[in-house]
Amino acid sequence: MASARAEVHEHLGLALLDMYEHHPAERGAAHLLQQAEESFRRSLLLEGQPFQPLKDEEPVKSKTQGPPPALRSPQQALVPGGRGRGKTEKALRPPAKGSKPSGASTGDGKERRQEEADKTQEKLVNARSASARIGLAKVLTEKGGDPTAIPPDALASITSLYEESIEISPRDFEAYFKIGELLELKDPKKAAAIY
């Protein structure tokens, strides 16, 4: 997926990890872990990078005169007593003097919209995510197999991911529990300090 939004990759990684952990047919599928790892890593790479907002397209206007008679508002109700088809009250009213057509612009509206868009684009930056780090740490722990057999360098990277997530979101207790479980056999003093 080639999205510049970090949260898209984060949600994809979480969905893949959830499928790996909870779907009976997919339990233990290595390809899901690999895809989840790629999604979380891409999410972390995009942090701090700007992204473009999604643009709403204007709806295509139909060439018909309006809604069918059953769906017209009371102001557009048909005037009784005409021959053949009646005309709507709206069509009978002349336009007010000095009024502009509904699609007319003042000229400087385009510039104002461009300035607003520039301000919005300055604000749209991918934020740091604790859940992407926790997800990546879970994936790396699962790929390592038995927690006691995880190599020291992998353990250090997993521990640093959990510590970064605690730094970003101190109220997210999942990181505390996971790092404590991971370290209780290798480094009990550090695990007790984190718990």
C-alpha positions in Angstrom: 0.0 0.0 0.0 1.5 3.4 -1.0 -0.3 5.7 1.4 1.5 8.7 3.0 -0.7 8.4 6.1 1.1 6.6 8.9 -2.1 5.6 10.6 -3.2 3.7 7.5 -0.2 1.4 7.8 -0.6 1.2 11.6 -4.2 0.1 11.3 -3.3 -2.5 8.6 -0.5 -3.8 10.8 -2.9 -4.1 13.8 -5.5 -5.9 11.7 -2.8 -8.4 10.4 -1.5 -9.0 13.9 -5.0 -9.5 15.2 -5.7 -12.0 12.4 -2.5 -13.8 13.3 -3.3 -13.9 17.0 -7.0 -14.7 16.9 -8.1 -16.3 13.6 -8.0 -20.1 14.0 -7.2 -20.8 10.4 -4.3 -18.2 10.3 -2.7 -18.9 13.6 1.0 -19.3 13.1 1.0 -18.0 9.5 4.4 -16.4 9.0 3.3 -14.3 6.1 0.9 -12.4 8.3 3.7 -11.5 10.7 5.9 -10.4 7.9 3.2 -8.2 6.4 2.4 -6.8 9.8 6.1 -6.0 10.5 6.3 -4.2 7.1 3.2 -2.2 7.9 4.4 -1.1 11.3 7.9 -0.2 10.0 6.4 1.8 7.2 4.2 3.6 9.8 7.3 4.4 11.9 9.2 5.7 8.8 6.4 8.1 8.0 6.3 9.7 11.4 7.0 13.4 11.2 6.5 13.4 7.4 3.7 15.6 5.9 0.8 14.1 4.0 -1.8 15.4 1.6 -5.4 15.5 2.8 -8.1 13.6 1.0 -10.0 15.9 -1.3 -13.8 15.7 -1.6 -14.9 15.8 -5.2 -17.9 18.0 -6.0 -21.0 16.0 -6.9 -21.9 16.0 -10.5 -25.0 18.1 -11.1 -27.7 16.5 -13.1 -29.3 18.4 -16.0 -32.8 17.8 -14.8 -35.0 20.6 -13.3 -34.8 19.3 -9.8 -36.2 16.6 -7.6 -39.3 14.6 -8.7 -42.6 16.1 -7.6 -43.0 13.7 -4.7 -39.7 14.9 -3.2 -40.1 18.7 -3.8 -40.2 21.0 -0.8 -43.4 22.9 0.0 -41.9 26.1 -1.5 -41.5 24.3 -4.8 -45.0 22.8 -4.8 -46.8 22.9 -8.1 -49.2 25.8 -8.6 -52.7 24.5 -9.3 -54.8 25.6 -12.2 -52.3 25.6 -15.1 -52.8 23.9 -18.4 -50.7 20.7 -18.8 -47.8 20.8 -16.4 -47.8 23.5 -13.7 -44.9 25.7 -13.0 -43.3 25.8 -9.6 -43.6 28.8 -7.4 -39.9 29.1 -7.4 -39.9 29.5 -11.2 -42.7 32.1 -11.0 -40.7 34.4 -8.7 -38.5 37.0 -10.4 -34.9 37.3 -9.0 -34.4 40.0 -6.4 -32.8 43.2 -7.6 -29.1 43.4 -6.9 -28.8 39.7 -6.2 -26.0 37.6 -7.7 -26.4 34.2 -9.2 -25.7 31.4 -6.6 -22.5 30.3 -8.4 -20.9 33.8 -8.6 -17.7 34.5 -6.7 -16.2 37.7 -5.4 -12.8 37.2 -7.1 -10.7 37.0 -3.9 -12.4 33.8 -2.7 -9.9 31.7 -4.6 -7.0 33.3 -2.9 -8.6 32.9 0.5 -9.3 29.2 -0.1 -5.6 28.8 -1.2 -4.3 30.4 2.0 -6.6 28.2 4.1 -5.3 25.1 2.2 -1.7 26.2 2.8 -2.3 26.6 6.5 -4.0 23.2 6.6 -1.2 21.5 4.8 1.3 22.9 7.3 -0.6 21.1 10.1 -0.9 17.7 8.4 2.1 15.8 9.7 2.1 12.2 10.8 2.2 12.0 14.5 4.3 9.7 16.7 2.4 6.5 17.5 2.7 4.4 20.6 0.4 1.6 19.2 2.6 1.2 16.1 5.7 0.6 18.3 3.8 -1.8 20.6 2.5 -3.7 17.5 6.0 -3.9 16.0 7.4 -5.1 19.4 4.7 -7.8 19.5 5.6 -8.9 16.0 9.3 -9.1 16.8 8.5 -11.0 20.0 6.4 -13.5 18.1 9.0 -13.9 15.4 11.6 -14.6 18.1 9.6 -17.5 19.4 10.3 -18.5 23.0 10.9 -15.3 25.0 13.9 -16.9 26.8 15.5 -17.6 23.4 15.4 -14.1 22.0 18.9 -12.9 21.1 20.2 -9.9 23.1 20.2 -7.5 20.2 16.6 -8.3 19.3 15.6 -8.0 23.0 17.2 -4.6 23.2 15.3 -3.4 20.1 12.0 -4.8 21.4 12.7 -3.2 24.8 13.5 0.2 23.2 10.2 0.0 21.2 8.2 -0.5 24.4 10.1 2.2 26.2 9.4 4.7 23.4 5.7 3.8 23.5 5.7 4.5 27.2 7.4 7.8 26.6 4.8 8.7 24.0 1.8 7.5 25.9 2.5 6.9 29.6 -1.1 6.0 30.3 -1.1 3.0 27.9 -0.5 0.2 30.3 -0.1 -2.5 27.7 3.5 -1.5 27.1 4.3 -1.7 30.8 2.9 -5.2 31.1 4.5 -6.5 27.9 8.0 -5.2 28.7 7.6 -6.6 32.2 6.7 -10.0 30.9 9.5 -9.9 28.5 12.2 -8.9 31.0 11.1 -10.9 34.0 13.3 -13.9 33.1 16.2 -12.0 31.6 16.4 -8.9 33.8 14.1 -9.2 36.8 15.4 -6.0 38.5 14.5 -3.9 35.4 11.1 -5.7 35.1 10.3 -4.9 38.7 11.3 -1.3 38.2 9.0 -1.0 35.1 6.0 -2.8 36.8 
